[in-house]
Every structure is written in structure tokens, then in C-alpha cells.
Amino acid sequence: MKKYHKIISSVMASAMAVALFAGCGNAADNGNAQADDNAAPAENAADSSNAGAENAETGGETAATENNAGGVIKIGGVGPTTGSAAVYGLAVQNAAQLAVDEINANGGINGVQIEFKFEDDECDPEKSVNAYNTLKDWGMQMLVGSVTSGCSVAVAEKTAEDNMFQLTPSGSSVDCVKYDNAFRVCFSDPNQGMASAKYIGENAIASTVAIIYDSSDIYSSGIYEKFAAEAANQPFEIVSAEAFTADSKTDFSVQLQKAKDAGAELVFLPIYYTEASLILSQASTLGYAPIFFGCDGLDGILNVENFDTSLAEGVMLLTPFAADAEDELTKNFVAAYKEKFGDTPNQFAADAYDAVYAIKAAGEKAGITPDMDMSAICDAMKAAMPQITLDGLTGTGMTWDVSGEPNKEPKAVKITNGVYTAM
Amino acid sequence: MSFISYLINGVSLGSVYAIIALGYTMVYGIAKMLNFAHGDVIMVGGFVVFTIVSSLGLPPVLGIVAAVAICTVLGMIIERVAYKPLRNAASPLAVLITAIGVSYLLQNIALLLFGANTKSFTSIVSIPPLKLAEGKLMISGETIVTIISGIIIMVCLTLFVNRTKAGQAMLAVSEDKGAAQLMGINVNGTIALTFAIGSALAAVAGMLLCSSYPSLTPYTGAMPGIKAFVAAVFGGIGSIPGAMIGGILLGIIEILGKAYISSQMADAIVFAVLIIVLLVKPAGILGKNIQEKV
């Protein structure tokens, strides 16, 4: 009897273990499936690399005229494809892959095909550095990533050490681009805070403002500080500023009650959409209906499964990308994304798509070739980035400073009838 | 007026902690182990209700029954597979580590099945909010249900432990496992029953937690689980009324600390109070000081 029990428990233990590994297996399969999309051009490129090697040595210009000459350019991506920020990581992975496929179909960068590989960092800075190292072992020459600020800052330390070109689509904290090898596509946090304060002030949206922010998060507190500083120059008054932390982010009754008691007409939410969805529903329970205004972190709130989107009606957010925009580029991108991944792209996807095209533009300007090592590519790209102008999804006529910051117009959208509408 | 409103919110949050803490405290009292996976059973309960009520559109009652049933079975399976074989292991740490392992296993399985996207939970409570003082004071239906369920569960558990044979067996096992076995008590059965009840409570806590704070992710149960563990220690681990009092006090301290001291320091205040209470009363508010006799 005893033996029988032992067998049962070991069988069940192994079943649980298998279940665990099944998860890993699936994730790996997905990764492979995506890598397979690219495998064909990569192999072609490898086959012809012997023939093209001499050409490649003569310089990028010659290589540009011949398709698939001289190997591939390896671009790596890092971001959370599992965990609490997986929405962002998956969007970046998908959109970057889409951009890479498009570029490859149109002849690549300087005629060289791109190979793209994405590693998961679970939104954990330590795992992000591990993912970066894995990609370096794979032979990555340029990095698109990481997706979130904390991870981007951690990885930036490594890329600066290695002199690897880094372009983060969405790492918005100041330190993400503190080294000269790092650039970003999105606005920095302070810029978002300042732009939000200006937007509210200049459009006279409200005269009394309350803020609810996450003091344990660099993104949220970064925006908050700049917003509060800029508010002094604007014709509105901050009547309450309350924080929450990562460990107590379910109950917002106190923060909302204080905003309500202070008579705030507008509540500024420089936070992510998960907490914002809770704030919206708790405000409605409380019978409090101010204007809610947020930054790019609120993007995704309409995609929260089963969320009552009527709660988000009238919410305003500063975001560089609205999927229902009417321009040709956005329409094509949204259609291609929907067809391939069955989902409407968010602004992280748009940032990543622009990031890959910025790399293409700068890479062509710099005349990079696959045989250059990462440090040489980085030096060339650093010099080329401030010279390019990109008409992307997140802004037309985007340019970059030497400091790594993008220059583009801030856009705001308002949620009406469950969709973003440009304001 | 806002003070009363804060107080009610505190009691509501505290009642959820209390129901979770009841499960923690029962398992600790009887099996003498910290079931760190308890918080994740809450999450499983939440997902079962979400799947049945929100995805399949079936009536909430069915969701409640299914969640309680599934969590009960899950709790017993976890106990049987991951804890029981280690009950007599040389180090009590072994079972603590498997508990942490089970916690991550449940989180990752949920991540695999449901994805990381936040899901908005449809409240299973359909009682309209209570408006007092001309609408200045709103008590939501969820708050009322949570507080009432907390009290009912506590009373039922106390009666069960003190008045039934199975409950008496639990008390005996918690006092001395070896002696209880010699007296003919089925120790394994009793511990399995404890896990079953604890997990059923976790399912109820999951539903109430998600109804009051309608966001559901695979990590939903983790932090409330830890807070409830604190509440259980606060009230005196192993004591059923202690868990209830500990949970409610913790909720009130958290909310009032947030409201009147600093919203950034809410957790620091909670834990500082815990340290002070434990310094004054090491066994917790209602804990018994049992002296080890050599």
C-alpha cells in the first residue's frame, strides 16, 4: 500500500513537472516558429556569403546593389513576453518582426538581409541582462530593447561597456539613453510629464488637478516630478498628489477619496493601465467622475479583457499612436499586424516598428555591412542617427539628438465610444 | 465623514485579508507548515469564476460552486503530492521550499493558460451600494458581502473545530501529531481535510477579492497572500478569531495610514505596527504562549 502511494505521488509530481516544462516547450516552439520565418532568407544569405564575401569587403555600397551578399545583419530584441508587462514585450516582438520581414522583402539594409531574434526578460532587469548576453552569444550586432525602463537602464550599462548600438522603442526613463550609444523612439518620462502639464494648461481642460502615481516606479515618479514642476507655470492648481507602491496597488479608495474631497476636476494618472483600470472602477463605485488624463502607460486599457470600457469613456491620454488614424502608413501597418497576429497594435508596437525602420535609415546612412563588428557598427550608427529624418508611425519628420532623445510632436487622444479619437 | 468612509474601506480590505488569513492559520495550526501557495489558490479561484461567469456567461452561483470545488480538490492534490511526502523530512525547510515551488508552479500554469494580460473581473455581487448621509457615504455591495462572509466563515469554523468530531481531531493533531495517531485519529486524513477547508476558503477569498478589486492576473494572489500571512501572525498564528482580528486590523491600519500619514508609507506603517505588536506580544494578539517542556 505504501509503495503504491509512493508511485502515485511520484507520477503526479512528474506530471506537474511535465506541465511546467510544457510551458517552456511551447514558448520555445513559438520562438522557433518565428525564427523559421526568417530562416529561409538567412540560409540563402549564408549560402551566398562565400561568393559575396569579397564583395562585402569592398564596401557597403557595392554590397547594396547585390541582394543577399555577405551574410546577414543580426538584430536582437529584448523585452517581456511573459509576466506582468507581457503586453508590451509581445507587441514589440511582433511589430519588430513585421518591420524586419518587410525590410527583408524589400531588399534589406544596404541589400543585406536582417536576422531578428527576440529574448524574454519577464520585465526583470537581471533577466534582461541575461537575455542580452544570450543574444550577444548568438552574434547580435544591434539591439532593439529593452521594452521597459528598468530593464533598458540595466541593459544600457552593458551595451555602453560593449559599445553595442542600442535603440529602445519604449524605455522612457531618463537613464535609458544616458550613454551615447543608446537612443530611443518614445518620449522620455520628463518630456511626457511636461507635455501633459502644458496640454492640460494650454487647452484649459481643468483648473484643479489631483495626481495618483506609483512612487515605487521610475516611470511614474519621473513623469510626476516633471508634471508637478511644470504645473507651477500653468493656469491650474494641483490640489492633491497621492502615491501608491507596487505592494499596495489594489486599493485606491483613499487616493480617490482625497482627490474627491479636494474637489479635483481632473485626475492625472501617470501610471500603467492595469492600475488605472482599477482606479476607474473604484472611482465609479465612489460616485466620483472627474476627467482622467494619462500618459502612454494608459495605452492598453481598452484591451483589458472583460473590462467595462464605458468606465474609460472620456479618458484622455498622451500617446504617439492611435490605431484608427487615417494616414496610409498607419492603415497599412494596422492591417498587416492584424492579419499576422490577429490583434490591434498598440503604441509599443508602433514604437518598435519605427525603431527597426530607424535602424534601417541610420544603417543605410552609415553604410553598415554584416562583416563589421558590433563596436564599429555602433560608432557608425551613433554618427548617423542624428542625421536621419524618419516619417514613422509615432510621428512625421522624427529626428534624433546626439543625446539619444527623439524630436516629435506630442499627440493626445480621447476615448469616445470605446475607441481612441484624435483631439 | 471621510474618516468613516476610510474606516469602512479598511474593514472591507481587512475582511478579505481575514478570510485568506483563516486559511493560512488553519493550515499552520494543524500541519505546522506555511503554505505559501495559499495566495495562488486564491488566484485559481478567481480564474475559475472568471472563466465560468465572464467567458462562458453562466450564472455566478455556478461559478462559486465550481471555484470552491476545484480549489478544494486542488488543495488536496497539492497537499498529497507536494507536502505529504516531505512531512517527515529531516528539515522543516524542505516543505517550505516546495510550498514556494508550488506557488510559482501555479502562477506559471495560469500564465500559460490565461496569458499575462490583465482581466477585468465581473463582480459576483449584485447588491446595490448603500448610500448614507445623502450620498456622501457609499458602502459598496461588495464591502457588505465581504464583511458578512468574513463573520459567517469565522463563526462556522469556530463551531466546526469545537463542536464536531473532525474538528476535535484537528485540534488533537495540532497539539500532538504522534499522540493523536496513537489515539486512533487518522492524521493524514485530518491534514487533508484541513487543506480542503483552507483551499475552499481561498476560493471564497479569491471571489471576494476580485469582486472588490476587479483585476485578475496570474499574480493577483501573491501580495494579498503575503499580507494575509502577516495578518495571521499579527492575530496569533493558529488562532481562528486571531486571524479574523489580525486581518481586519491590518486592513484598517493600512487604509488609515495611507489616508492620514502618507500614501507612500502605507506598507511601512503596516509592518512597523506588526514589529511593535510582536515585540510586545510575541505570539500575536490572540496567540497562546506554549512553553516547550523538555
Interface residues (C-beta under 8 A of the other chain):
Chain A: K6 S9 M12 A13 M16 A19 L20 A22 G23 N26 T82 G83 S84 A85 A86 V87 S215 E242 A243 F244 T245 D247 S248 T250 D251 S253 V254 Q255 Q257 K258 D261 Y273 T274 S277 L278 S281 Q282 T285 L286 G287 N303 V304 E305 N306 F307 D308
Chain B: S2 S5 Y6 N9 L13 F50 S54 S55 I77 R80 V81 A82 K84 P85 L105 N108 I109 L111 L112 G115 A116 N117 T118 K119 S120 F121 T122 P129 G135 M138 S140 L209 Y213 P214 S215 T217 Y219 M223 P224 E254 I255 K258 A259 S263 Q264 A266 D267
